[in-house]
Amino acid sequence: MTVLSISRRTVARSARVLGVASASAALALGVAGTSFACNINEFSAEATCDGDKGVITVTDVDPAGVPATVTVYLQDKQIGQQVVKGSREGTTITFAEDWKPNTEYRIHVKAEPYVDEDIKPNLVTPATACTTSEESPAPVPTPTATAPSETPSQSAAPAPSEETTAPAPSAPASGSAAPADTAGNAPSPATGDSNLAETGANSSTGLIAGIAAVLVVVGGGAVFLGMRRRGANSGS
């Protein structure tokens, strides 16, 4: 009887020990499974640029790959919503959003039954916007700085060629026209002098002609008086 009672007590104690151990293991596994299933700390958000456009990216590093719905809000306005399945390496989803500098976005994550809360702190965009064709502080100075240096060289190169070609025909034309005008306007007396010099006459031709006329008249008068005297003498 004593042997049987001892064996029963031993079995009861062993059963109790096994039960406590099983319960502890189950509790530990439950806590571990809950902690590794999904956690808000496994989600991160960032405002980046895709070329000249702004985007918001959310990365999920949940190794269990529990599907989670990610919703992005600007104040109370919903910007976009996507479902992501995390991985140990990290799974990233992208929201196309042309964000402005220093803008605050709220990002909510819901993965039932583990997570239903916002990523903290809220996402604040950088102080500098993505570079666009309209807003290009760096590119604008660069073209303007190079343009002046290139423009003068280009304009200076063609300009001389055009100016030299233009004056070449115009110079002879203007040179030939100038002598023609000066010869036609000022030297009219000079041309007259040259013609008179060739014929032997000069500017006193009129005076000589006048004296000759006077002499002719005087001579005619003398002849007339002589003939009259002769007539009177013959009549007497």
FENNORQUI-V635227 format. One line per field, one symbol per residue. phi: phi as a letter, one per 30 degrees, with the letter a starting at -180 (. if undefined). psi: psi as a letter, one per 40 degrees, with the letter a starting at -180 (. if undefined). burial: 1 if it has 16 or more other ideal C-beta (glycine too) atoms within 10 Angstrom, else 0. Layout:
phi = ???
psi = ???
burial = ???
This chain:
phi = .ddddddddddddddddddddddddddddddddddcdabdddcbbacbbcicbdbccbcccdddiddbccbcbchccddabbcbcdaddjcccbcdbddcdhccccbcbbbdccbaaddcdddcdddcdddbddcbdddddddddddedddedddddddedddddddeddddddddddddddddcddedddddddddddjcbdcdddddddddddddddddddddddddddddddd
psi = dddddddddddddddddddddddddddddddddddediideehiiihahgbeiiihihhhfhdefhhhhhhhihbehhdihihihiiddhhhihhhhgiiifhhihhhhhghfdhgiihhiihhiiehiihiddggddddddddddddddddddddddddddddddddddddddddddddddddcdfdddddddddddeeiaeeddddddddddddddddddddddddddddddd.
burial = 00000000000000000000000000000000000011100110101000000111010111010101011110000010000101000010101010100010111110100110011000101000110000000000000000000000000000000000000000000000000000000000000000000000000000000000000000000000000000000000
